Amino acid sequence: MSKTNPRKAVAAFLPAPIPIPGTDEAVQPFSLATYGILEKIGSPLVMPVQGPVTALDLIPSLYVVTHDAAEVLAGDIAADSVAWAKTLPPTVLLPMEQAARRQIGVLIDVLPEAAKKKAGKATAGSPNSPDGPAKPTAGHGARWLSRFLPRRWRSSAGSGCGGRAKSSSGSQK
């Protein structure tokens, strides 16, 4: 929760639908089911898209965020969303999309702080496992490689190699 902004914390506990002016529609607070459906249909609200987003791309997503998840899953999302959109004027598209993005913002604002920090860290190609952190995937590990580096440094022709002290086993002149 956001300790620095109590309004965000209150919004998490008391989510409210955002009414769309000029209609009887409201964008509902996001639930796990809502987010899951949006993810499943490849919604441009929650998934990265290439190119411009059209109204036809947004209609199923806006249908999902204005209706109960069980109702949405009970029918054909594509057909039901187009039938629903036929009842609305085109002027509601932008306010409805903005309201949906605000509801997504409420969801993001109240994510636990630890989850936000972990999401930014990347591994060397392997996800963490229950056995411990990810192992390097590009070539041999640093520990394995370090066994061979000192030997190379000592065998260099008297240059001192990178400021390292010479081995005591070698003869000094």
FENMOWO-V550827 format. One record per pair of residues at least 12 apart in sequence whose C-alpha atoms are under 8 Angstrom apart, sorted by the first residue. I is the first residue (numbers start at 1). J is the second residue. D is the distance in Angstrom with one decimal. If there is no record, write none. Layout:
i	j	d
I	J	D
I	J	D
This chain:
i	j	d
1	109	7.7
1	110	5.0
1	111	6.2
1	112	5.2
1	113	6.6
2	109	7.1
2	110	6.2
2	112	7.7
2	113	7.5
8	106	7.1
8	109	6.4
8	110	6.6
9	110	6.4
11	106	6.9
12	106	6.9
12	107	7.4
12	110	6.2
15	29	5.9
16	28	7.1
16	29	6.2
17	29	5.7
18	99	6.3
20	92	7.2
20	95	6.7
20	96	6.3
20	99	7.9
21	92	7.8
22	92	7.9
23	88	7.7
25	66	6.6
26	66	5.8
27	62	8.0
27	65	5.5
27	66	4.7
27	96	7.1
27	99	6.3
27	100	6.1
27	103	7.7
28	65	5.9
28	66	5.7
28	67	7.4
28	103	7.7
29	65	7.9
29	103	5.8
30	65	7.4
30	103	6.3
30	104	6.9
30	107	6.9
33	69	6.2
34	64	6.8
34	65	6.7
34	69	6.0
37	64	7.4
37	69	7.7
38	61	6.3
38	64	7.2
41	61	8.0
43	57	7.5
43	58	7.2
43	60	7.8
43	61	5.8
44	57	7.2
44	58	7.0
44	61	7.8
45	58	8.0
45	61	7.3
45	100	7.9
45	101	7.1
55	93	7.5
58	97	7.9
59	81	6.2
59	82	6.9
59	85	6.8
60	77	6.6
60	78	6.2
60	81	5.2
60	82	7.5
62	96	7.0
62	97	7.0
62	100	7.5
63	81	5.4
63	84	7.4
63	85	7.9
65	100	6.8
124	136	5.6
124	137	6.3
124	138	7.7
125	137	6.3
154	166	6.7
154	167	6.6
